Amino acid sequence: MLQFSLLPATELEKYEIFFHTNSGICVKRIFLDYDNELEVGDVVWKINGQLLKPDLYYLQKIVNLNDNILIDVFRVNQYMKYSIKTFDITRFQINKILFINGTIFYPSGILTTLLFGVDPFSLFAKTISSDSTFSEVSMSSIIKVHNIRINSFDDFFDALPNFIRMQNFTLQKINHIFNVGFNQQISFHKSVEFVCMHIDNSTQIQLLQYINNEWISSDISLNGINYE
C-alpha cells in the first residue's frame, strides 16, 4: 500500500516540460511488507489508462474497482508501465484493543500508519486523561517495553505475561501531538517519553476483539500470577 501526496510545485515545473500537464501523484512512502515495482519519488500519471489529476478521490475510485491495475510511471526522465496488485486496506482495521489501568493499547490502523509513517500494526497507546482538550490530539507509538523492542501489538500481547510478572516495567514511547490554534493553523510535533507502569492483583486488564462484526470483551485474570 502506498502513501500519496500532491507533487510539489517545483517538481511539477520540471515534469511539465516532458508531459505538458500538472497531472500526477508522487509516491511518498511504500509499506515495508508490500512488494511491487514502485519506488519512493515515482510519479504515477495514469492508472488503467486514465490520466490522474491531483485528486485522491478519483485515485481511490479507480483502485477500489480493480484487484490488479496498470500504472504509467515517470521516474528520473524515464517513462515506464507496471502491473501491480492492490489489496484490501481493511486488513489494517483495528480489531484488538487492550485496557490496562486507564491506558488503551491498540495496533495502528491505516490512518495512523500513513499519518505518522510507522509500520503497519505498530503498537499505539492512549492514556485516558481528564485534562485533555479539544484543541490538542495526541497519540503515542510504543517503541520498547522494559528495553525490549516491540514491533507490533501482537508482540506486546504475547510478552504481556512476562511484563505482568515484573509488576513494574517501563514504556519508551514517541508522542505524536497535533495542536489546533485559534487561527485554525495546525502544528505537529513529536517527543520521546519514558513512563513506568505498575501491575498488581488490583489491576484491571480487559481485551476487546472484533470478531464476526461485533466487539467481544474478555477480562484477563491475574489470579495465580507469580510475581518476580
VOPAGU-2260 file (C-alpha; in pm, 1 decimal, decimal comma):
REM VOPAGU-2260
SITE   aa  ch    i         X         Y         Z
SITE  MET   A    0       0,0       0,0       0,0
SITE  LEU   A    1     120,7     349,7     -75,8
SITE  GLN   A    2     110,1     690,8      77,2
SITE  PHE   A    3      41,1     958,2    -181,5
SITE  SER   A    4      72,1    1335,5    -179,4
SITE  LEU   A    5      42,9    1610,9    -436,1
SITE  LEU   A    6     353,4    1667,0    -641,7
SITE  PRO   A    7     547,1    1973,6    -515,4
SITE  ALA   A    8     523,9    2282,5    -734,8
SITE  THR   A    9     896,0    2283,9    -810,3
SITE  GLU   A   10     878,8    1923,5    -929,3
SITE  LEU   A   11     568,4    1993,7   -1135,7
SITE  GLU   A   12     753,9    2256,1   -1335,3
SITE  LYS   A   13    1023,4    2001,8   -1421,5
SITE  TYR   A   14     777,3    1730,2   -1522,4
SITE  GLU   A   15     556,8    1968,3   -1722,0
SITE  ILE   A   16     845,5    2008,2   -1968,6
SITE  PHE   A   17     800,9    1642,4   -2051,5
SITE  PHE   A   18     426,8    1593,4   -2005,0
SITE  HIS   A   19     285,2    1945,7   -2051,3
SITE  THR   A   20      39,1    1881,4   -1770,7
SITE  ASN   A   21      10,4    1921,5   -1394,1
SITE  SER   A   22    -138,1    1575,5   -1354,0
SITE  GLY   A   23      22,8    1301,1   -1149,6
SITE  ILE   A   24      65,1    1183,5    -793,8
SITE  CYS   A   25     402,3    1139,2    -626,2
SITE  VAL   A   26     475,7     823,1    -427,2
SITE  LYS   A   27     597,8     929,9     -84,0
SITE  ARG   A   28     607,4     602,4     108,5
SITE  ILE   A   29     582,2     228,5      47,7
SITE  PHE   A   30     481,1     -13,4     320,1
SITE  LEU   A   31     762,5    -247,2     414,2
SITE  ASP   A   32     556,5    -561,6     363,0
SITE  TYR   A   33     429,9    -468,4      18,0
SITE  ASP   A   34     639,2    -588,8    -276,1
SITE  ASN   A   35     591,6    -402,6    -603,7
SITE  GLU   A   36     778,4    -219,9    -877,7
SITE  LEU   A   37     718,8     131,2    -742,9
SITE  GLU   A   38     983,5     338,7    -569,8
SITE  VAL   A   39     966,6     645,7    -349,5
SITE  GLY   A   40     977,9     951,6    -575,4
SITE  ASP   A   41     794,3     785,7    -865,4
SITE  VAL   A   42     523,0     993,5   -1028,0
SITE  VAL   A   43     212,8     798,2   -1124,5
SITE  TRP   A   44      48,7     959,7   -1426,8
SITE  LYS   A   45    -212,1     704,7   -1533,6
SITE  ILE   A   46    -399,7     412,8   -1382,6
SITE  ASN   A   47    -565,4     175,0   -1628,5
SITE  GLY   A   48    -520,1     435,4   -1898,9
SITE  GLN   A   49    -690,8     715,2   -1705,0
SITE  LEU   A   50    -488,1    1031,4   -1657,2
SITE  LEU   A   51    -460,9    1121,7   -1290,2
SITE  LYS   A   52    -525,3    1468,3   -1161,1
SITE  PRO   A   53    -413,6    1568,8    -809,3
SITE  ASP   A   54    -733,6    1433,4    -660,0
SITE  LEU   A   55    -714,6    1130,3    -428,9
SITE  TYR   A   56   -1088,1    1066,9    -462,9
SITE  TYR   A   57   -1055,6     961,7    -827,3
SITE  LEU   A   58    -742,9     762,4    -749,6
SITE  GLN   A   59    -922,7     564,8    -478,0
SITE  LYS   A   60   -1226,5     519,1    -700,5
SITE  ILE   A   61   -1016,9     356,4    -973,2
SITE  VAL   A   62    -821,1     138,7    -731,5
SITE  ASN   A   63   -1130,3      18,5    -546,2
SITE  LEU   A   64   -1277,4    -124,1    -864,5
SITE  ASN   A   65    -980,5    -341,2    -954,7
SITE  ASP   A   66    -766,3    -609,8    -791,9
SITE  ASN   A   67    -489,7    -554,2   -1047,1
SITE  ILE   A   68    -408,6    -219,2   -1204,1
SITE  LEU   A   69    -184,1     -99,8   -1485,9
SITE  ILE   A   70       6,6     216,2   -1397,2
SITE  ASP   A   71     210,8     461,8   -1603,7
SITE  VAL   A   72     508,9     589,9   -1405,1
SITE  PHE   A   73     761,2     865,5   -1463,0
SITE  ARG   A   74    1093,8     800,5   -1288,0
SITE  VAL   A   75    1410,1    1005,7   -1338,1
SITE  ASN   A   76    1336,0    1103,0   -1700,4
SITE  GLN   A   77    1208,9     754,0   -1782,3
SITE  TYR   A   78     851,3     655,9   -1864,6
SITE  MET   A   79     751,2     303,5   -1758,6
SITE  LYS   A   80     444,4      83,7   -1726,5
SITE  TYR   A   81     383,7    -162,3   -1443,1
SITE  SER   A   82     109,8    -403,3   -1347,4
SITE  ILE   A   83      65,0    -415,3    -972,5
SITE  LYS   A   84    -178,3    -585,7    -737,5
SITE  THR   A   85    -383,1    -392,6    -486,9
SITE  PHE   A   86    -507,8    -523,8    -155,3
SITE  ASP   A   87    -789,4    -454,9      85,3
SITE  ILE   A   88    -694,5    -183,8     335,4
SITE  THR   A   89    -946,4    -328,9     582,1
SITE  ARG   A   90    -666,9    -566,5     683,8
SITE  PHE   A   91    -531,1    -263,7     871,4
SITE  GLN   A   92    -851,8    -201,7    1063,4
SITE  ILE   A   93    -814,3    -205,3    1439,1
SITE  ASN   A   94    -954,3    -538,1    1563,5
SITE  LYS   A   95    -793,3    -563,5    1907,9
SITE  ILE   A   96    -786,7    -321,3    2199,6
SITE  LEU   A   97    -627,5    -378,4    2538,2
SITE  PHE   A   98    -718,4    -175,9    2850,0
SITE  ILE   A   99    -469,7    -164,8    3138,3
SITE  ASN   A  100    -537,8      75,2    3424,5
SITE  GLY   A  101    -676,7     357,2    3213,5
SITE  THR   A  102    -431,7     311,5    2924,8
SITE  ILE   A  103    -555,9     184,0    2590,3
SITE  PHE   A  104    -319,7     -23,4    2375,2
SITE  TYR   A  105    -408,8     -89,6    2011,3
SITE  PRO   A  106    -247,1    -170,1    1673,1
SITE  SER   A  107    -201,1     113,3    1426,6
SITE  GLY   A  108    -475,1     133,8    1166,4
SITE  ILE   A  109    -444,5     262,4     811,3
SITE  LEU   A  110    -474,9     629,8     910,4
SITE  THR   A  111    -215,3     622,5    1187,7
SITE  THR   A  112      18,2     419,1     966,2
SITE  LEU   A  113       2,1     674,7     685,6
SITE  LEU   A  114      -9,0     981,7     908,6
SITE  PHE   A  115     284,9     901,0    1132,7
SITE  GLY   A  116     493,4     692,9     891,7
SITE  VAL   A  117     503,4     390,8    1123,0
SITE  ASP   A  118     497,9      28,1    1015,3
SITE  PRO   A  119     158,4    -144,9     986,9
SITE  PHE   A  120      28,0    -299,5    1310,3
SITE  SER   A  121     271,1     -97,9    1526,7
SITE  LEU   A  122     174,4     -69,3    1893,5
SITE  PHE   A  123       0,0     254,4    1990,4
SITE  ALA   A  124    -121,9     368,9    2331,0
SITE  LYS   A  125    -354,1     637,7    2460,4
SITE  THR   A  126    -396,0     730,4    2826,2
SITE  ILE   A  127    -741,7     847,5    2925,8
SITE  SER   A  128    -700,0    1185,7    3090,9
SITE  SER   A  129    -946,5    1437,0    3231,2
SITE  ASP   A  130    -728,2    1732,6    3127,5
SITE  SER   A  131    -739,2    1657,6    2752,9
SITE  THR   A  132    -853,3    1946,6    2535,3
SITE  PHE   A  133   -1035,9    1965,1    2204,9
SITE  SER   A  134    -751,4    2173,4    2061,8
SITE  GLU   A  135    -491,2    1902,7    2121,9
SITE  VAL   A  136    -485,8    1549,3    1990,9
SITE  SER   A  137    -207,8    1315,6    2098,2
SITE  MET   A  138    -121,2     953,7    2027,4
SITE  SER   A  139     181,4     754,1    2132,5
SITE  SER   A  140     363,4     480,1    1944,2
SITE  ILE   A  141     540,1     233,6    2174,0
SITE  ILE   A  142     899,2     155,8    2074,4
SITE  LYS   A  143    1022,6     -55,1    2365,5
SITE  VAL   A  144     879,0    -216,4    2677,6
SITE  HIS   A  145    1136,6    -263,8    2954,5
SITE  ASN   A  146    1409,3    -218,4    2692,2
SITE  ILE   A  147    1260,6    -493,7    2473,8
SITE  ARG   A  148    1189,2    -388,0    2116,4
SITE  ILE   A  149     817,0    -406,8    2035,7
SITE  ASN   A  150     731,7    -418,7    1665,6
SITE  SER   A  151     359,0    -482,2    1685,1
SITE  PHE   A  152      55,5    -510,0    1908,2
SITE  ASP   A  153      87,3    -890,2    1895,5
SITE  ASP   A  154     448,6    -867,2    2017,7
SITE  PHE   A  155     328,9    -675,4    2321,3
SITE  PHE   A  156      32,7    -902,8    2389,8
SITE  ASP   A  157     245,0   -1219,1    2362,3
SITE  ALA   A  158     503,4   -1077,9    2605,7
SITE  LEU   A  159     241,6    -936,5    2845,1
SITE  PRO   A  160     255,9   -1230,7    3092,4
SITE  ASN   A  161     627,6   -1165,4    3142,4
SITE  PHE   A  162     567,3    -793,4    3197,5
SITE  ILE   A  163     288,4    -871,6    3443,4
SITE  ARG   A  164     520,6   -1090,1    3649,9
SITE  MET   A  165     766,0    -798,5    3671,5
SITE  GLN   A  166     489,4    -581,8    3823,5
SITE  ASN   A  167     685,7    -269,5    3727,8
SITE  PHE   A  168     801,9    -207,7    3372,2
SITE  THR   A  169     883,7      93,2    3156,5
SITE  LEU   A  170     738,0     206,4    2825,7
SITE  GLN   A  171     950,5     400,0    2579,6
SITE  LYS   A  172     714,7     587,9    2352,9
SITE  ILE   A  173     702,5     859,9    2091,0
SITE  ASN   A  174     426,2    1113,7    2147,8
SITE  HIS   A  175     266,2    1243,9    1828,2
SITE  ILE   A  176      85,1    1567,6    1911,9
SITE  PHE   A  177    -139,6    1789,3    1698,7
SITE  ASN   A  178    -236,4    2136,5    1817,0
SITE  VAL   A  179    -506,9    2346,9    1653,6
SITE  GLY   A  180    -463,7    2720,7    1717,4
SITE  PHE   A  181    -728,3    2992,1    1730,4
SITE  ASN   A  182    -646,5    3082,5    1370,3
SITE  GLN   A  183    -716,3    2718,0    1273,9
SITE  GLN   A  184    -349,6    2658,0    1199,1
SITE  ILE   A  185    -235,3    2306,5    1282,6
SITE  SER   A  186     103,7    2235,7    1436,1
SITE  PHE   A  187     259,4    1893,7    1478,2
SITE  HIS   A  188     549,6    1778,7    1691,6
SITE  LYS   A  189     698,6    1464,3    1845,0
SITE  SER   A  190     860,2    1391,6    2177,6
SITE  VAL   A  191    1016,6    1085,0    2338,8
SITE  GLU   A  192     894,2     984,6    2682,9
SITE  PHE   A  193     959,8     706,9    2933,3
SITE  VAL   A  194     676,0     605,5    3163,6
SITE  CYS   A  195     650,6     338,4    3432,9
SITE  MET   A  196     357,1     101,0    3461,9
SITE  HIS   A  197     266,4     -93,5    3775,1
SITE  ILE   A  198      53,8    -408,0    3780,1
SITE  ASP   A  199     -73,6    -598,4    4083,2
SITE  ASN   A  200    -379,3    -803,9    4180,0
SITE  SER   A  201    -597,5    -491,8    4182,4
SITE  THR   A  202    -512,8    -407,1    3819,4
SITE  GLN   A  203    -795,3    -442,1    3570,0
SITE  ILE   A  204    -694,9    -576,2    3228,4
SITE  GLN   A  205    -956,4    -611,9    2958,6
SITE  LEU   A  206    -922,6    -732,8    2598,9
SITE  LEU   A  207   -1164,8    -631,3    2323,6
SITE  GLN   A  208   -1161,8    -824,6    1995,7
SITE  TYR   A  209   -1362,2    -754,4    1681,6
SITE  ILE   A  210   -1499,0   -1092,7    1576,6
SITE  ASN   A  211   -1779,7   -1159,7    1326,2
SITE  ASN   A  212   -1874,8    -789,6    1304,1
SITE  GLU   A  213   -1901,9    -736,4    1678,3
SITE  TRP   A  214   -1675,0    -644,0    1966,6
SITE  ILE   A  215   -1621,7    -921,1    2222,2
SITE  SER   A  216   -1494,3    -825,1    2567,2
SITE  SER   A  217   -1299,9   -1054,2    2799,3
SITE  ASP   A  218   -1119,5    -995,9    3129,0
SITE  ILE   A  219    -762,9   -1114,2    3178,3
SITE  SER   A  220    -735,2   -1268,5    3525,5
SITE  LEU   A  221    -425,3   -1206,5    3736,9
SITE  ASN   A  222    -509,9   -1481,3    3983,7
SITE  GLY   A  223    -228,0   -1727,6    4025,5
SITE  ILE   A  224      36,2   -1495,5    3879,0
SITE  ASN   A  225     375,1   -1549,7    4041,1
SITE  TYR   A  226     528,6   -1203,6    4061,9
SITE  GLU   A  227     905,6   -1167,3    4045,0
